[in-house]
Amino acid sequence: MEAGPQRIAQMLAELVELFKTEALHRLPVKSWDVRHAREAYRFLSQARHVGKVVLTMPDAWAAGTVLITGGTGMAGSAVARHLVSRYGVRQVVLASRAGEHTESVAALVDELGSAGARVQVVSCDVADRDAVAGLVASQPDLTAVFHAAGVLDDAVITGLTPERVDKVLRAKVDGAWNLHELTRHLDVSAFVLFSSMAGIVGAPGQANYAAANAFLDGLAAYRRSRGLAALSVAWGLWEQASAMTEHLGERDRVRMSRVGLAPLPTNQAMGFLDAALLADRPVVVAARLDRAALAGAELPALFSQLVAGPIRRIIDGADEVSGSGLASRLHGLTPEQRHRELTELVCSNAAIVLGHSGTEIDAHKAFQDLGFDSLTAVELRNRLKTATGLTLPPTLIFDYPTAAELAEHLDIQLANAPAVTVDQPNPSTRFNEVTRELQALLDQPNWNPDDKTRLIKRLQAILTDCTAPPASSGPSTTHDDEDITTATESQLFAILDDELGP
């Protein structure tokens, strides 16, 4: 304290900056569950550590029996291993429809047993209320529930039947509700639901799955409002294949990567689970996002703040503008040239959807033979709709089954489409919008006084130019970027950027 409060504050501020720039790093912390204190003290006695050695108290729920539904599946097995190794859980019940008949379950039981856990594997359909009631009654020391059961039955919404919807909702919705009702009178201090991002941002071809997971998120919020333990984790795509994702091929993964969804390694998923268990929220999203890919994708509204968007507004009728750009490229071409241009358009977009190069798409080969299904068909339709500005049906590639036939159809549709014009904005309206943007810019609190003074001088120069008499027909002595009276909106902002810097 001899340095005095001001000097100490200055030193601390400098340290904070060093930590921010990672010139300094915090001391490492190595933790042991208090039940493994002997190992911690043995490590400490060796005097070879740097940083802190910490003993942690086990979570209350970890001291009792933990029930994991879908416990013999990929996610359930990963959770079981993690709970035993990380939280010291000693009583684990793995419930699934197949139970002990699940492949590799014996190896999992041996692994968990070697780590000190007593494991029960039971066959139970969580959608069967009586079966769940019997299971819960057989576990008097139940303190935690992890609901990881689920199935997929993907289809575009027009292909969904009541049976396909019910198949998905049974495991997720009926199972979760049964667990909720049959454990709410017990001292369960962890009730964790494995949901999906599909329930939050949607997923092509997974309307039934999205609805089921949205229910889980809602149930978690409902339980919290009743004072009951609840956490719904909306997972992104896991890297490790499971019974639910084993059908995904490289094409599907490429399609997901284009919208910014990167596969999540299991160890990282378990780290996210740890963080979620500490968060005081009923619903959290646990996903690995590629922000670079997100920046170039059409984003769900919930992702809009994750990447920097364009400064300028996106004008209304963007599809029409894209279509008019294509129409201008086609104008003046011969019929053969138009067909070739449109065929290349179809093939290039088909290649993007399938994750191929454009040269791999045979214009005379059926889309279905190339590997298209109902989901990728809709994606290609959406891309061509944006590129052409046309209204196109979801069945487009089934009605016109090759790229050559589809190109011919697009040519006819574009020829019959009305000419598209983009109205120029009213100058007075745009002036009001620009002045509002400038006012917001001036109101920002982090202005350097010199920069603000220069900006004000530039604005005064604009006013002077606006009120000056018309220029003579002689050569101009004003620099191009000083000619504010003829500057476009974009040029005006460019001038300000040049003056003020980025």
Secondary structure, DSSP 8 states (H G I E B T S, - for coil): -TT-HHHHHHHHHHHHHHHHTTSS----EEEEEGGGHHHHHHHHHTT---SEEEEE---GGGGSEEEEETTTSHHHHHHHHHHHHHH---EEEEEESSGGGSTTHHHHHHHHHHTT-EEEEEE--TT-HHHHHHHHHT-TTEEEEEE-------B-GGG--HHHHHHHHIIIIIHHHHHHHHHTTS---EEEEEEETHHHH--TTBHHHHHHHHHHHHHHHHHHHTT---EEEEE--BSS--TTTTT--HHHHHHHHHTTEE-B-HHHHHHHHHHHHHS--SEEEE-EE-HHHHHTS---GGGTTTS---SS---S-HHHHHHHHHHHHHTT--HHHHHHHHHHHHHHHHHHHHT--GGG--TTSBHHHHT--HHHHHHHHHHHHHHH-----TTHHHHS-BHHHHHHHHHHHHHHS---------HHHHHHHHHHHHHHHHT-TT--HHHHHHHHHHHHHHHHHHHS----SS---S-GGG-GGG--HHHHHHHHHHHH--
